[in-house]
Amino acid sequence: MEGSILERYKNILDLVPCGICQVALDDDLTILYANRFYYDIYGYTPQNAEEQGFINVRFILPEEEYPEIHRKVLDYAGAGTTKFQMEFRGKHRTGKVLWLLVQCTYNPDTPEYILCSLMDIGDRKRMEEEIRMSMEENRIAFELTNKQLYIYDIENKRLFQPESAAEEFGLPPVAGYSPYSIVESGVIAEESRQEYIDFYESMIDGDPRGYAVVKKRKKDGTFGWYSAKSAVIYDREGKPCRAVISCENITEQREKELTYQKWSQYFKSQEGKTIGYYEYNLTKDVVEAGDDPPVYLKLLNKYTETVRYIAERFVYEGDRARFYHFFNRDRMLMRYYSGQTDGTIDYLRKREDGSLYWVRATIQLIGDPYNNDVRLFMMTLNIDEEKTESLRLQHKMECDGMTDILNRDTFMTRVTEILEKSSPDMRHALIMLDIDQFKLHNDSYGHQFGDYVIRETAQILKRFLRKNDSCGRIGGDE
């Protein structure tokens, strides 16, 4: 009778959509029991796992990472921690690397083993990596130049080109088998082919930075000289996966005129998202050209007057100081003379009805080709949709899913940054809280009630926070 009940429980556990196991606290973390889904995560069945040697946790962990994971498990148990969780990498039967979240329960009355539930968090890790890669691409793009930017998919040897560049050279916007297919198309002049190939193969080899000057043939048959700079992005394993390439036409004799042409092309490519485009003479502090200004700006002839008017009426109060600082005329001139010729600022702008939306102002500082005046070209874009999504993803990464306050890692990072940036005489307060008799109530009324108490407590704490205060969930009810 007892055996049939045990089998019935095992059959039920085999239907649970997460890995469940009982693990001995020995040198290899021997598996005493595991449900079918546990083995399935790693690509095994209960039948063939033992045949393959999959009888302990050591078998499915990277060899170099096992000692640290094993130490942490024993430390938790040694400290009497009844519930803890860890993220680690596991090895699938096919050799693929898995990202897993394990939640463990330890009972001091049975110190020989722990109970664990296991979930595959690969999708979450991939999302985090995509966000990191996107941020890294944007950072590198700003570090390079505001010329034509290409993205090179190193693993698949695909080159993503701006449509204008693809049209100019008669190439598809996405060129596969690059650089070799582009060389075979005849776009690269014969004397530059080897340098062009070497430039891309250096990215494939993982060189962090590259530079090349090549001669290219346009679709109309004319040739021009182009310089290119590359910067490689690596995945978490240190493998080169993408490269950002900045390409500049250096055929023109006057670099200032070329910079102006690039700015104009960029402005045209943003058609539909543009809120306004204006040109100012910073040296003379006057408005010179741009879109037909609204009535309220037509009477303002000076750059400084325009900045002040827009800041006071259309910029969200919380961003106003940053706006003033960024567009300060003296600061703009200092930027230009120190070699900083471009920049962007994202800020919240107010509509007529008082609602807010995200905009991005992009500026280019150019010396006039015919005199020494410094000109500022400014374009304002509506980026509300993409910025809102970016902030949503960032919030999702930084906050605890249950309470919507900072998660442990983000909170610890914030505290560390504050302390590192503080002067020795600066004072801070750190308060650590837990909920009295939480485990008793949680066990008495159920986990749903316990989760409700944690969520409500977090919301109460948030109501008392000041603007620069931080509140995070360290774990459990802490």
Protein Blocks (a to p, Z undefined) as FASTA:
>chain_A
ZZmmmmmmmmmmmmpccdcdddddbfkopafbdcfklmmmnopafklmmmnopabfklmg
cfklmmmmmmmmmmmmmnopabdcdddddddfkopacdddddddddfklmmbccdddddf
klmmmmmmmmmmmmmmmmmmmmmccdddddddfknopacddfklmmmnopafbdghiakl
mmmnomacfklmmmmmmmmmmmmnopabdcdddddddfkopacdddddddddddfkopaf
bdcdddddfkbmblklmmmmmmmmmmmmmgojambdcdddfklopafbdcdddfklmmpm
bfklmmmmmmmmmgcfklmmmmmmmmomklmmmmmmnopabdcdddddddfkopacdddd
dddddddfkbmbdcdddddddfklmmmmmmmmmmmmmpcfklopacfklmmmmmmmmmmm
pcfkbccdddddddehklmmmmmnojklmmmmmmmmmmmmmmmpcfkbccddfbhjZZ
